[in-house]
Amino acid sequence: MEKIVVKGGNKLSGSVNISAAKNSVLPIIAASILSGGKCVIKNAPMLEDVFVINEVLKTVSADINIDKENNRIIIDTSKLSYGEPSGELVRKMRASFLVMGPMIARFGRFKISLPGGCNIGTRPIDLHLKGFTALGADVSIGHGYVEASTRKLIGNKIYLDFPSVGATENIMMAAVLAEGETIIENAAAEPEIEDLARFLNAMGAEITGAGTDTIKITGVKNLKGTTHKPIYDRIEAGTFMVAAAITKSKIRICGVNEEHLKPIIAKLTEMGVSLEIEGDSIIVDGSRELRPVDIKTMPYPGFPTDMQAQMMSLLCTVKGTGVITETIFENRFMHAQELKRMGANIKIDGRTAVIEGVERLSGSEVKATDLRAGAALILAGLSAEGITEIGDLYHIDRGYVNIENKFKGLGADIERINY
Ligand code: UD1
């Protein structure tokens, strides 16, 4: 087994390079099913979740070449044949469900294990299924599987009750080869959706409005392969921005898009962190005394739920009272329990956490309870007194490339050890 051991107290300095967004790359790999040709993904992050979705594609005979040295993934779907991924594989990662839309579009049918609950909430798939049904698919659920079939998909108007990222992506991918026009209203507007649309359009799709709450998709007969460089990971960048703030350091983060970071920049600025954009870099200076803030997670362009845990770690170290309201997932405060082991003063009431800053956190043995919670604990460890040991690293490895090496490069005292 592995754990990350952090000795807190070091100041960070220098620069760190941000990888491509996991949440862009996963749907893009799923979308390559639609191409019927060769797709090349440049600067791909070599992450567990990315490997899992590639395994899912292999079950439908996609020819995949992962070039780890050059961070390149080449996917050839010209010889695709119908197949169904094992339940075990699908349950490893909820985003496996993103192949459903492309598979229905390509084969007119698909059966896949229900992604199941996840530890951050119940995470239903009703909105995805509502979309497929509106496009003319017969959808049924039984024995732990969801099945859809259709003679052909036909464009329709679909209103999402909630701007779900996954549902918007899945419906968009199903609709690109449908007959006629599809309009998704109250669509999610996350930058990763815009990136997926950019990829699909480069393959020959006709999508407008991605990145806004109304997306229009005009169906085309077929698509072709393309080469794509995904956007930078705004959550990884945000995590390093908080690292500078929590260690009261000044660092340069290379590989950012200011527009995508706006909600995070706004909150950190409100806290007193100094942030300066220079091209596609951001210089973060957390050396001033910080103020607590109130944060409410919202769909984009609101404050991202994927940065909530990291901000909680930061608020634990800032004098005064901060409040976090989590509106996206109903059970996303598990890191609070772990932070309390480090001496944090946090009170949870339903979807609200009240955080009273303490003088200093103290290093402890903790567990990553989910991906972003794991990152939050590393951040807490960087500022804590003494040694923090973080277990259950598989959560962190799902979404952060080389996290301990990136922190080490900034001067942190951090090691991954086998025990
Ligand atoms: C994606 C991201 C995840 C991020 C989340 C919210 C990927 C691979 N993952 O997850 O990192 O935390 O967006 O920004 O991109 N919901 C329904 N019915 C549905 C679908 C969703 O009620 O059919 C609800 C969920 O339970 C949740 C909310 O909508 O409460 C948001 O979920 P959604 O936007 O779908 O998140 P994901 O796409 O799973």
Residues whose N, C-alpha, C, O or C-beta is under 5 A from the ligand:
A	BS01	UD1	N23 L26 A95 R123 P124 I125 D126 L127 H128 F162 P163 S164 V165 G166 A167 T305 D306 I328 F329
